[in-house]
Amino acid sequence: MKVKTNEMVKASLFIALGLILPFAFHRIGMGGPIFLPMHIPVLLCGFILGERYGAIVGFITPFLNSVLTGMPPIYPIAVAMALELTAYGFITGYLYKKKNVNLIISLIISMLIGRLISGIANYILLSMAGKPYALKMFITASFVKPIWGIIIQLILIPIVVKTVEKYQKESTING
């Protein structure tokens, strides 16, 4: 596995965005669980850099946010988010970059699998802490409360990915 400096710099940029966006959203009173600002850079990373960097950025970002800003709390939220975002980054990169699956289909599949992993992780982590986690809680936390974040992702991610691809293609052609 050859590591390219360019890819590492881009991955670092996605991590930085994963720190800045949630901070900005919280500062203006638009909470993370509703608008999902940490998810956007991870999804973009998977699409643009592939599954390896997508997974790494997805795993690191929630923990780094927790350590630097206190949000989300490490246990259980950052742990569950790290697993969810790792899945997002890996699956988008794998499906889109390796298997050439349609961008929207890749996005939807990764969002569904990531949420399923989050639900399983929350169930296990909260059960270990002696707290309940029911199906209704999962549905509310994964699909109802973050509906605006989901809509934003479904609109914004394809636009940004296609714009970046167009720019990369033009810069390759123009030297």
Summary of the structure (lengths in Angstrom):
residues: 175
radius of gyration: 16.1
end to end distance: 26.2
largest distance: 59.7
contacts: 582
relative contact order: 0.12
helix: 83%
strand: 0%
